[in-house]
Amino acid sequence: MCDVALDPYTDHGHDGLLKNKEILNDETVKILVRQANYRLKWDVIFWLPQI
């Protein structure tokens, strides 16, 4: 079992990419989708999005 997350440990707790303190949602989603696809490729049967 694994999760799909970037875990940047920011001071505001947002889990994603930042540029000039602005959250880049579209770019973050693209990376999270790639992570999920790799986990499927590696035969991870059960994964959870981290909220």
C-alpha positions, -999 to +999 in steps of 0.1 A: +000+000+000+013+035-008+000+071-010+002+096-038+016+128-024+045+153-027+050+160+010+069+192+008+065+201+045+056+237+039+047+261+067+011+263+055+006+226+050-002+226+013+009+194-005+020+207-039+043+228-060+048+264-052+063+293-072+067+327-055+044+314-027+017+307-052+002+272-054+006+256-089-024+232-089-023+221-125+014+213-124+009+195-091-019+173-105+002+163-135+029+151-112+005+132-089-011+115-119+024+104-130+031+091-095-002+071-096+006+056-130+040+045-119+025+028-089+001+009-111+031+000-134+050-013-103+019-035-094+009-015-063-026-029-057-039-003-033-031+034-031-047+064-014-046+101-024-033+120+006-057+147+016 
